[in-house]
Amino acid sequence: MPASTETTAVNQAPASQDADLEKVRQWADDYLTTLTEKTNERLTLMTSRNGSARSGGIATPRIGEPTVGPYVAFDVAATSPIQASGLPPYQPGKVIAAGESAFLVVYMFINPVPSPQYGFIVPPTVQLGGRGWRLTLDLADLTTLTSTKLVQAGTFGAPAPSLSAAIFSLPTPDPGPDAGVYEANVTFDITDPGQPYAAFATNFFDVDGDPGFLFVPPATPQWRNDSPNRYLVYRK
């Protein structure tokens, strides 16, 4: 079985990382504003008199799981690793030298809209007010078959926020002569008994542009669905 370690105090970066953390926090807050605007537009569309979860027979993009019909109650999404070098959006971030600071931003979503039709007379943001939450980042080293678990936990206010962000400081140990390939998986759940809210990140925002290769066209930074969120740590 792969070896595993767990760290709980991941929200406190070493002093040498404070400046980089602040830059990434600003980036995360700025993008949270954009994400909030897009989410509100989507929620307005789905709850408007003529809006629906489908348009012309094609499902509109949705944020969140679990869902009841088209109603999305709870979800989590992440970014690819971000390094605070140069100017925003701080690229590249998926190829990291050992010892360099790198961060992964997580966005947590709780639906603020009531929907009696789908069993949410009381919206999830109200249901989860004052509830404890746990956010876990599992890092699997695919090269050595070891894993590291990073955890952040807290308690929501009342009501719970519809969208919020958390930042994980990624460990970047010296992998030795062979570079280490990591896969990042994020889970988000409510720790109070009897609360059936849990999700894992099936979407992540890839902050790096891809220059393409041979017959593969280049790609701009974009959201990716059901793709592994991987990065590499190497000895410089």
Buried (B, 14 or more C-beta within 10 A) or exposed (E): EEEEEEBEEBBEBEEEBEEBBEBBBEBBEEBBEEBBEEBBEBBEBBEEEEBEBEEEEEEBEBBBBEBEEBBBBBBBBBBBBBBBBEEBBBBBBBEBBBEBBBBBBBBBBBBBBBBEEBEBEEBBBBBBBEBBBBBBBBBBBBBBEBBBBBBBEEEBEEBBBBBBBBBBBBBBEEBEEEBBBBBBBBBBBBEEEEBEBBBBBBBBBBBBBBEEEEEEEEEEBEEBEEEEBBBBBBEE
